[in-house]
């Protein structure tokens, strides 16, 4: 409890949360949370007769981008849904290489199938043993 007021017969009134006469508004609280960061973690399990049916693991991080980067959280920089810079040039080149390899493999398969058809023996004529004599 903080006593406010002066001398002898002053009155005392409690200040919430150690206020010391200073009021804290929502903006100050939000600035502090974003500056320092806030982590909320929890697990939810649904069991039936000691058999685990469902487990949900919750992890919530509330922080500014600068604070998140300072602690090593920067997944949004490489997520293609969130930024156009995420698609690296090597990804495009590797995709082109895969398409080229796929086309070459299809051509090779077609050539092998054509060659297999050429080498396939003609159906043999069935000759009766009586006809041979």
HUGI-V614154 format. One record per residue. N is the residue number from 1. RES is the residue in three letters. OMEGA is omega in radians with two decimals (* if undefined). NEAR is the number of other C-alpha atoms within 10 Angstrom. D_CENTER is the distance of its C-alpha to the mean C-alpha in Angstrom with 2 decimals. Layout:
N RES OMEGA NEAR D_CENTER
N RES OMEGA NEAR D_CENTER
//
This chain:
1 UNK 3.14 12 47.11
2 UNK 3.13 14 48.02
3 UNK 3.13 13 51.54
4 UNK 3.11 13 52.04
5 UNK -3.04 11 55.44
6 UNK -3.02 9 58.35
7 UNK -2.90 6 61.58
8 UNK -2.97 6 63.59
9 UNK -3.09 7 63.12
10 UNK 3.11 10 59.59
11 UNK 3.10 10 57.14
12 UNK 3.08 12 53.82
13 UNK -3.11 11 50.72
14 UNK 3.07 13 47.37
15 UNK -3.09 15 44.44
16 UNK 3.02 11 41.06
17 UNK 3.08 10 38.38
18 UNK -3.00 10 40.73
19 UNK -3.12 12 41.05
20 UNK 3.11 13 44.17
21 UNK -3.11 12 45.19
22 UNK 3.14 8 42.02
23 UNK 3.12 10 39.99
24 UNK 3.13 10 36.20
25 UNK -3.07 8 34.66
26 UNK 3.13 8 31.18
27 UNK 3.11 9 30.51
28 UNK 3.13 11 31.39
29 UNK 3.14 11 29.16
30 UNK 3.11 13 26.16
31 UNK 3.13 13 26.96
32 UNK 3.14 13 27.20
33 UNK -3.13 15 23.91
34 UNK -3.13 18 22.02
35 UNK -3.10 16 24.04
36 UNK -3.09 13 23.60
37 UNK -3.14 17 20.30
38 UNK 3.13 14 19.90
39 UNK 3.06 10 17.80
40 UNK -3.11 9 18.12
41 UNK 3.11 10 17.18
42 UNK 3.11 9 18.51
43 UNK 3.08 9 18.61
44 UNK 3.11 10 20.20
45 UNK 3.06 10 22.07
46 UNK -3.13 11 24.27
47 UNK 3.05 11 27.15
48 UNK -3.11 8 30.19
49 UNK 3.14 6 33.13
50 UNK 3.04 7 31.14
51 UNK -3.12 8 28.70
52 UNK -3.13 10 25.05
53 UNK -3.04 10 23.85
54 UNK 3.03 10 20.53
55 UNK 3.08 11 18.38
56 UNK 3.12 10 15.79
57 UNK -3.11 9 14.29
58 UNK 3.05 10 13.81
59 UNK -3.12 10 12.76
60 UNK 3.11 10 13.64
61 UNK 3.08 13 14.24
62 UNK -3.12 15 16.70
63 UNK 3.04 19 17.84
64 UNK 3.13 16 18.91
65 UNK 3.13 14 17.07
66 UNK 3.13 13 19.80
67 UNK 3.13 15 19.48
68 UNK 3.11 18 15.74
69 UNK -3.13 12 16.44
70 UNK 3.13 10 19.43
71 UNK 3.03 9 17.57
72 UNK 3.11 9 15.02
73 UNK -3.13 13 11.98
74 UNK -3.07 13 11.34
75 UNK -3.09 10 7.78
76 UNK -3.13 12 9.22
77 UNK -3.11 14 11.84
78 UNK -3.14 14 10.14
79 UNK -3.08 13 8.10
80 UNK 3.11 12 10.91
81 UNK -3.05 10 10.80
82 UNK -3.12 11 11.59
83 UNK 3.11 11 14.08
84 UNK 3.14 11 16.64
85 UNK -3.04 11 16.88
86 UNK -3.12 14 13.57
87 UNK -3.08 14 15.43
88 UNK 3.13 11 17.48
89 UNK 3.14 10 20.99
90 UNK 3.09 9 20.58
91 UNK 3.11 11 18.02
92 UNK -3.13 11 20.77
93 UNK 3.12 11 23.45
94 UNK 3.09 11 21.81
95 UNK 3.10 12 21.43
96 UNK 3.10 12 25.12
97 UNK 3.12 12 26.08
98 UNK 3.12 12 24.51
99 UNK 3.10 12 26.37
100 UNK 3.11 12 29.55
101 UNK 3.13 12 29.31
102 UNK 3.14 12 28.77
103 UNK 3.13 12 31.84
104 UNK 3.13 12 33.93
105 UNK 3.10 12 33.11
106 UNK 3.11 12 34.13
107 UNK 3.13 12 37.36
108 UNK 3.11 12 38.09
109 UNK 3.13 12 37.59
110 UNK 3.12 12 39.95
111 UNK 3.12 12 42.54
112 UNK 3.11 12 42.41
113 UNK 3.12 12 42.86
114 UNK 3.13 11 45.82
115 UNK 3.12 11 47.41
116 UNK 3.11 11 47.01
117 UNK 3.12 10 48.85
118 UNK -3.07 10 51.64
119 UNK -3.11 9 52.12
120 UNK -3.12 8 52.18
121 UNK 3.09 8 55.76
122 UNK 3.10 7 57.85
123 UNK -3.12 6 58.53
124 UNK 3.10 6 61.69
125 UNK 3.14 6 64.70
126 UNK -3.11 6 65.89
127 UNK 3.08 8 69.48
128 UNK 3.12 8 71.68
129 UNK 3.13 7 73.63
130 UNK -3.12 6 76.80
131 UNK -3.09 6 76.19
132 UNK -3.08 6 75.93
133 UNK * 5 79.50
//
